């Protein structure tokens, strides 16, 4: 693996280092007792996977989905020279063969979603679209350790599980961070209903009140509170436009006009389809 490093110090956040790999790169956040490795795969879906390094062992959060990312991820895990027996799977279960024998943690709702709900449908759709390079199908992970909401300690590292229904957030108190599936300061969000808008606003306000230094997500590099504030404004504007616009075309056009520099137009298309399907 090719490595280049750049160190930036901040009083508000842990030390940040960057390592460039043969496929993607890793941003490293060093706390007092744990280190967070954020692997940006740079694949077709901009997937992000995380490794929480404790004093004795490693804990994963989500998997890369494509062969190149999985191979590099596995090599990187081995390079850390600590055992990895545990991983959280929330929305990205593709790649089960790469975590064979591990404890795979999640809530019951997440397990059900992966087995036959929304995550299953998305995973199978992507597997069909990308073929065997996307490790869905028979290589889809199954949660084998059910966690209730609340505090838990895995491999000597404290976490807090926040059940969000079909998926869950993971708080990492030691570095004042939280993992959620999607944020993205300048990326459209997938919103399925007006109730979903309200729910997301409540969640984002929770993040503000908690004052997290880092918000980790599966399709963006770690972000800060500025991304939370941006997304709150985005959802509020979406609420207003969804009330004002009678049809999908008008709503989509208005959203693109309000947020011309946002990536993820396919996510906006999914939102439009969900909001105006009735």
N, C-alpha and C positions, 0 to 999 in steps of 0.2 A: 504494500500500500504506500502510495506517495503521500508525504506529509509536509504541510506548511503550516506555520503557527503565527497567530497574531493575537497579542494579549491586550485587553482593554480593562481597566479597573473602574469600578463604579461604587460609590458609597451606598447606593440603594439596591444594588443587585450583586450576586456572587461574581467572582472573576469569570471572564469569558475568554475561551480560546477556540480557535477554529482549526480543524484538521481536514485537509482535502484528500479524498480517497479516489480510487480508480473509478468508482461509480458513486457520485454524490459527495457530500461532505458532512462533517459532524461539528456542531457547536457544543462546547463544553462549559458547564456552569459549575463552579467549585464552591460548595458551602463548607461549613466547618467540619461536619461529620459525613456528609454525602456529596457525591458528584453526579450531576445530570448530564448525560450524553444525548444530544438531540440529533438524530440522523436524518438529514434531508436527502431523500433518495434521488431527487431530480428525475423521477420517472414520469410516465404519461399522466399520472394523476396527482403529481406533486405530493406524494405520500411522505409522511413524517413518522418515524418510530423512535421510542425513547428507551434508554437504559438508565436505571437509577443504581448508582454504585455506592454500596455501603462499605463499612470497614471490613467485612468478611465475605460479602457475596453481592451478586447483581440481581436486580429485578427488572423485567421488561414491561413496557407499556406499548401495546399494539405491535403488529408485524408489518414489514414491507410486503408488497403483494406480488411483485414480479421477480423472476429468477435472478437477474443481476443484483437487485437490491437485497434479496434474501441471502445470496452467496456472500456479498460484501458485509452484510449485517452479521452473519455467522462468523466470518473471519475477524471482524472487529470485536465481537464478544470474546472470542478466544484470545485476542491480543491483550485484553484487560487482566488476564491471569487470575481471575476469581471465578468461583463456581456460579452458574446461573441455573437455578432450579425452578424459578417462579416467574410467571408473566401474567399481566392483566390483558384480557382481550375485551374490547368494548364494541367496536364497529368494523375492525379489520382482521378477520379470522383466516384469511388466505395464507397458506404456508405451514400447515400442521406438521408436515414431515420435518421441518426445521426446529421444532420444539418438542419432538417426541420424548416422552418420559418426564416432561416438566409438569408442575402444578399450574393449571390454567385457571385463573381466578376471574370471577364476574358475578353479577347479580343473577337471580333466577329469571328476571325479565330479559336481561341481555342474552342469557342462554336460550330462552325461547325465541327471541328475535333472530338469533343466528341459526337456530334449528329450522324455523319455518315461518318467520315473520319478515319484517322489512329488511333487516340486514341480509337474511338469506336471499331474498329476491334481488337485492342490489348486487350481492356477491355473484350470484348465478348469472345475472345479466352481464356483468363485467367479464366473467369467465367465457361466456358465449361470444362477447365482442372481441376479446383479445386472444382467446385460445389458451393453450397450455402454458404460455409464458406467464399468465395470470393464474396464481395457484389456488383457484376455487375448486369446485367439483369435489372429487374425492380427497383433495388436499386441504379441506376446510377444517379448521380447529374446532373442537368442542370444549366448552367450559366444563371442567371436572371438579372444581371447588367453588361452591356457592358461598358468596359473602352477603350478609345483611348490610344495611346502611350503618354508618358510624365508623368508629375508630378501629383500626386493625394494625398489627405489626407483622410484617413479613420479612424474613431474612435480616431481622434486627433493625428494620427501617419502619418508621411510623407513617401510616397513610390514613386518610379518612375517605370513606366511600359515600357518595351522595347519589342516591337513586333518583333518576330522572324519568322513570317509566320504562320505555323500551331500551334505554341505555343508562349510563351512569357517569358521573364525574369522579376524578381521583384527586384529592387534595394531598399535597406533599408539604407538611408544615415546616420541615427543616430548612427548606429554601423558599418558603412562602409562595408556593406555586400551585396551580390547579390544572389538571388535564381535562379538556372537553373535546368532543369530536370536531367541531368546526367553529372558528371565529373568523379570522381574516380581515384585517383592517380595511383593505381595498379590494375585497372579494365579495361578490354577491352571495347571499345566504339562501339555502333551500328552506322555504317556509310553506307549510302545508295548509294552514287555515288561519283565520283571525284569532282563534284561541291560541294557536301556536305563537303568533306574534306577541300576545300578552304574556304567555309563559316565558318566552325568550327574554322579554324586557325584564321580567321579575328576576330571572337568572342572572342577567347582566348587571342588574342593580345589586344583587348579592355579591358579585365579584368586586364591584366598586366598594361596597361597605366593608368587605373583607380586606381590601387593600392589597391584593396579591401583586407581588413583583412580576411574576411570570404567568402568562396564560399559555398553556401548551395545547396544541391542536394537531389533528392528523393530516391537515392539508396546508399548513403554514408553519414557518419557523416561529419559535417562541416570541410572544408579543407582550406588551405592557398595558398599562391602564389607558393609554391614549387610544389603543385599538378598541377597548371596551366602550369608551366614550363615543368613538366614531360609529360603532355598531348600534349603540342606543339611538343615535340620531338617525341612522339608516332605517331602523325598524319603525321609529315614529313617523318618518316620512312615508314608508310603505303603508302604514296604517291609514294615513291621510289619503294617499292616492287610491288605495283599494276602496275607500268609501266614495271617492269622487268619480272614478272611472267605471263605466258600465260594461266595458268589454275588454277582453284580453289584449287586443292590439293597442288600445289606448293606454292601458296600464303599463304594458311593457315599454312603449315609447316614452312615457313620462318617467319611468324609472331610469331608463338609459340617459335621458336628458338631465336628470338630477344627479346621476352618478356616472359621468362619461368616461372616467378613468378606471372604473372597476373591472377587474378580471372576473372570469367565471360566468360568462353569459349563459352557458349551459345550465348553471344553477338557477339563474333567473328564469329560464325557459321552464324548468321544473316547477318553480314557484307559480308562474303564470298558469301552467296546466292544472296545478292543484287548486288554486284560488278560483279559477273560472271554469272548472269542469262541470259545475252543477247548472 
